[in-house]
């Protein structure tokens, strides 16, 4: 298995084979929380305008998203796993637009499969990949605004790679450097401390989230 780590939106656009989009703070974790709460599907979109058009066409869909970490004013909810886990989303369609993660999902056009991963579902993703045993695996740590590296995404990608190589790992060695990171400080400033628990707790949301490029939505498998 050839494993490549391809950061940011540029990486997503080059990714081939099974591709794993990693946006720990917070799109990946929010997606997993939405699926955990029974949503029918998640439609990732790059722009606010696209999301509002979906709402205009189907008033029952729920708009979730952020810009600069803050809830978009016309949307129903912000990009918060702690908020999503408190909702009953059974059979709902969610339209999601974020500053980083959804852009990577939409732009990974060369992938054979696109998975969404974070620490919250890391073991499920690793098992799925091991069972598939692809020739090519692309790990895409999205970073801040899909351009600036983020330690939480980089370390999650490295942890996935190391575990796929059956090398010994200690989870806390990967989490400890994140606790003083800009991402943590940003969540504190946004008063989103509860999200940190869901984003950094290993396997708390054990779902496989797969993006269907034909239907242009994310479903659990």
Secondary structure, 3 states (H helix, E strand, C coil): CEEEECCHHHHHHHCCEEEEEECCCCHHHHHHHHHHCCCCEEEECCCHHHHHHHHHHCCCCEEEEEECCEECCCCCECCCHHHHCCCCCCCCEEEEECCCHHHHHHHCCCEEEEEEECHHHHHHHHHHHHHHCCCEEEEEECCECCCECCHHHHHHHHHHHHHHCCCCCCHHHHHHHHHHCHHHHHHHHCCCHHHHHHHHCCCCCCCCEEEECCCCEEEEC
